[in-house]
Each structure stands twice: as structure tokens, then as C-alpha cells.
Amino acid sequence: MNEKMWCLKRNNLFTQLSPDQIQRIESKSCFRSYRAASPIYLPTEKADSVFLLTSGLVKVCHLTPEGKEAILAFVEPGELFGELAIFGGPVRDEYVEAVSKSTVVMIPAEEMELLMRERAEVTVGITKMIGLRRQRIERRLKSLLFKSNRERTIHLLLDLAQQFGWEADDGIRLRVKLSHQNLASLIGSTRESVTVVLNQLKSEGTIENGRCKIVLTNPARLARSVNRQPPRIAHPRPRLASALAIG
């Protein structure tokens, strides 16, 4: 079995497909690799394919009218992105960049549309994925409108712990390595403001942070401070070499 077909078969969206359907998608798709900080696609490019991330980490971004980067989402291996091409958008309205060395399978949008007509479970899976991603974005947008910079930062740390956290002896560690600028871009703040909040949280004993490393040492207390439940962690402890780096 070649690597492309293996990546398709092990993805949750495609586990129930017939061998003929897998073979058809594999024959129409192609592998591409990207170095860290390389664009995968840019705004206004033709939206004619969907991407399955097989390794690495990518970020979905939007440029503000002032030319600043706003990070909408991070995508992990096994997830699709660029999925709005399925629903007829002629061009991209966001851009996606590899934040670590990444490999993707490019699937023609028309093939995904055909598959969704053939298999209802694929349609349901894609709809759930889009809904979850939009829910995360909408929750962050509400924070931008109604919460202080401290509250926004805490909510973001809890969201990241839910998505990327793993249980360690000293608390919940994030599998992604985030700079203060990355955090600021996620909540519409400035690097300086985020640094002030992180230093406050560290002095209060709720987090530890170092070189792009964050540990929630008291997640329950952190969650209580913004009237939330502590994050539920479902990820196993990762190998050191597989940690996702953003820098």
C-alpha cells in the first residue's frame, strides 16, 4: 500500500469507504510537502481542492485591513482544511501557512463533493469538523468583544489545553510551542500585553512558561477565575520528538 492510500485509509472520515472509493480518491490526489513558514495557499487563489494534513502543523490566518495577522485556527495531522472549496467558494478568503515541516494530500474538491453524495457519514463528519472549528473561532470572537485582555488570555490557554494538552506530573502541558506573538495573534492583542498577563499568571502559580513552552500548573484554579470548567484532556503523552513547534 502506498503512503498516500495509507494516509487516506487511516483518516476517520474515510474509514468506512470501499476499496474502490479509496482507490479513486488516491488516483486523483497528490502529495505535497512544505517547509516551516511556507504558504500552502493565499487569499484570492482558486479554491479547487481540499487538503488533508498528514504530518506537521499548519495555521489558518486572516489579514486585517491594517495588514496584521489574525490566526483563526491550528490544524493537526488527520484534519482537513480548505474545506469551503467543497461548497462552491470560487476563491480562498484566508491563507494557510505551514508552521512546521508539513505534508498534505491535495484532494480535488469535485472528488470530495462526489464522495459526500455517495456516503452520508462523510458529509456528517465534514459538517461536524467545520462546526467545531467555527465554534472555536466564534468563542474567541466573543472574548474579543466582551472580555479583558487577562480573561481572553486565560480562555485561550484553556482552549489550547483542551485541544493540545496532555497530562504531566507538573500539570497540563501544551504539545504546541507558542510564542507570545502567536498567542497575541490568536486573541487580537499585542505581544507586550500577553507577556504581562503570562507573567502575572506565573507569579500566581497557575502556569509555568519558558521558551515557547507553557504548562498549566493549576488548571482548575485558572478555569474558576473565568467561570469555566477545567479542560478535559484526552491526549496521551507525546514522544518528545513529535511535539509540534511554532516559532
C-alpha positions in Angstrom: 0.0 0.0 0.0 1.5 3.4 -1.0 1.8 6.2 1.6 -1.0 8.3 0.1 -3.5 5.5 0.2 -2.4 4.6 3.8 -3.0 8.2 4.9 -6.5 8.2 3.4 -7.5 4.8 4.9 -6.4 5.7 8.4 -8.3 9.0 8.5 -11.5 8.9 10.4 -13.5 10.4 7.6 -12.6 7.7 5.2 -12.5 4.5 7.3 -15.9 3.3 6.0 -15.1 3.8 2.3 -15.0 0.9 -0.1 -11.6 -0.1 -1.6 -12.9 1.3 -5.0 -13.7 4.7 -3.4 -10.3 4.9 -1.7 -8.6 3.9 -4.9 -10.5 6.6 -6.9 -9.6 9.4 -4.4 -6.0 8.2 -4.3 -5.6 8.3 -8.1 -6.9 11.9 -8.3 -5.0 13.3 -5.3 -1.3 14.3 -4.9 1.2 14.7 -2.1 2.9 18.0 -1.3 5.5 18.9 1.3 6.1 22.4 2.8 8.9 23.9 4.8 8.2 25.8 8.0 6.8 29.3 7.3 5.9 28.4 3.7 2.5 29.4 2.4 0.2 26.5 1.4 -2.3 28.8 -0.2 -3.0 32.5 -0.3 -6.2 34.7 -0.4 -7.8 35.0 -3.8 -6.3 31.8 -5.1 -8.7 29.4 -6.8 -10.5 27.2 -4.4 -10.5 23.9 -6.2 -9.1 21.4 -3.7 -9.3 20.2 -0.1 -6.2 19.4 2.0 -5.6 16.6 4.4 -2.7 17.2 6.7 -0.7 14.0 7.2 2.2 15.4 9.2 3.3 18.7 10.7 1.2 21.6 11.8 -0.4 24.5 9.9 -2.2 27.7 10.8 -5.3 29.2 9.1 -5.0 33.0 9.1 -6.7 36.2 8.0 -5.0 39.5 7.3 -6.7 42.5 9.0 -7.2 45.8 7.0 -4.1 47.1 8.8 -2.0 44.1 7.5 -1.8 42.3 10.8 -2.0 38.6 11.0 -5.0 37.1 12.9 -4.7 33.4 13.5 -8.1 31.7 13.1 -7.1 28.1 13.8 -4.4 25.5 14.0 -4.8 22.3 12.1 -3.2 19.0 13.3 -2.4 15.8 11.3 -5.6 13.9 10.3 -7.6 17.1 9.9 -8.9 18.6 6.7 -8.6 22.3 5.8 -9.6 24.4 2.8 -12.9 22.6 3.1 -15.0 25.5 2.0 -13.9 24.7 -1.6 -16.4 21.9 -1.4 -19.3 24.3 -1.0 -18.6 26.3 -4.1 -16.4 29.2 -3.0 -14.6 30.3 -6.2 -11.5 31.7 -4.4 -9.9 31.4 -1.0 -10.6 34.2 1.5 -8.0 33.2 4.1 -4.4 32.0 3.9 -2.8 28.9 5.3 0.9 28.6 6.3 3.0 25.7 7.5 4.3 26.4 11.0 6.5 23.3 11.0 7.6 21.0 8.2 4.3 19.6 6.9 3.0 17.2 4.3 -0.5 17.3 2.8 -2.7 15.3 0.5 -4.4 17.6 -2.0 -7.9 16.2 -2.9 -9.8 17.8 -5.8 -13.0 19.5 -4.5 -15.1 17.7 -7.1 -14.0 14.3 -5.8 -15.0 15.3 -2.2 -18.3 16.5 -3.5 -18.9 13.2 -5.2 -17.9 11.3 -2.1 -20.3 13.3 0.0 -23.1 12.4 -2.3 -22.2 8.7 -2.1 -21.5 8.5 1.7 -23.7 10.3 4.2 -21.2 9.6 7.0 -18.6 11.6 5.2 -21.0 14.6 4.9 -21.8 14.3 8.6 -18.1 14.1 9.5 -17.1 17.2 7.5 -20.1 19.1 8.8 -19.1 18.3 12.4 -15.5 19.3 11.7 -16.5 22.6 10.2 -18.9 23.3 13.1 -16.3 22.6 15.8 -13.7 24.8 14.1 -16.2 27.6 13.7 -17.3 27.2 17.3 -13.8 27.7 18.5 -13.4 30.8 16.3 -16.8 32.3 17.4 -15.9 31.7 21.1 -12.7 33.6 20.6 -14.5 36.5 18.8 -16.9 36.8 21.7 -13.9 37.1 24.0 -12.5 39.9 21.9 -15.8 41.8 22.3 -16.7 41.3 25.9 -13.6 40.3 27.9 -10.5 41.9 29.3 -7.0 41.1 27.9 -6.4 38.9 31.0 -9.7 37.0 30.5 -9.0 36.5 26.8 -5.6 35.1 27.5 -6.9 32.7 30.2 -9.7 31.5 27.9 -7.2 30.9 25.1 -4.9 28.9 27.4 -7.8 26.7 28.5 -8.9 26.2 24.8 -5.4 25.3 23.8 -5.1 22.9 26.7 -8.4 21.2 25.6 -7.1 20.9 22.0 -3.4 20.3 22.5 -2.9 19.5 26.2 -1.5 16.3 27.8 -1.3 15.3 31.5 2.1 15.6 33.0 3.5 15.4 36.6 3.6 19.2 36.8 0.2 19.9 35.2 -1.2 20.2 31.7 1.5 20.7 29.1 0.7 22.1 25.6 2.0 20.0 22.7 2.4 23.1 20.7 5.2 25.6 21.3 3.7 29.0 21.1 5.5 32.4 21.1 3.9 35.3 22.9 3.2 36.8 19.4 1.4 33.7 18.4 -0.8 34.0 21.4 -1.4 37.7 20.8 -2.4 36.9 17.2 -5.0 34.4 18.4 -6.8 36.9 20.6 -6.3 40.2 18.8 -3.9 41.6 21.4 -0.3 42.7 21.5 2.8 40.7 22.4 3.6 43.1 25.2 0.1 42.8 26.8 0.2 39.0 26.6 3.6 38.9 28.2 2.3 41.0 31.1 -0.6 38.6 31.7 1.6 35.5 31.4 4.0 36.9 34.0 1.1 37.6 36.3 -0.3 34.1 36.0 3.2 32.6 36.6 3.6 34.7 39.7 0.2 33.5 40.9 1.3 29.9 40.4 -1.3 28.9 37.8 1.2 28.5 34.8 4.8 27.9 34.0 6.2 29.3 30.8 9.6 29.4 29.2 11.0 29.4 25.7 7.7 28.8 23.7 6.7 26.3 26.4 3.5 26.6 28.5 2.4 24.4 31.4 -0.9 24.9 33.2 0.2 24.0 36.7 -3.2 24.7 38.3 -5.8 24.4 35.5 -8.7 24.1 38.0 -7.9 27.5 39.6 -7.3 29.0 36.2 -10.7 27.8 35.0 -12.5 29.0 38.1 -11.1 32.5 37.6 -13.1 32.9 34.4 -16.1 30.7 35.4 -15.3 27.7 33.3 -14.8 24.0 33.8 -11.2 22.7 33.7 -10.2 21.3 30.3 -10.9 17.6 29.7 -7.7 16.0 28.4 -7.9 13.0 26.1 -4.4 13.1 24.6 -1.7 10.5 25.5 1.7 11.8 26.5 3.6 12.5 23.2 7.1 11.5 22.3 9.5 14.4 22.7 10.4 14.3 19.0 6.8 14.6 17.9 6.0 17.8 19.8 4.6 20.5 17.5 6.7 23.6 17.3 5.6 27.1 16.4 8.3 29.7 16.5 
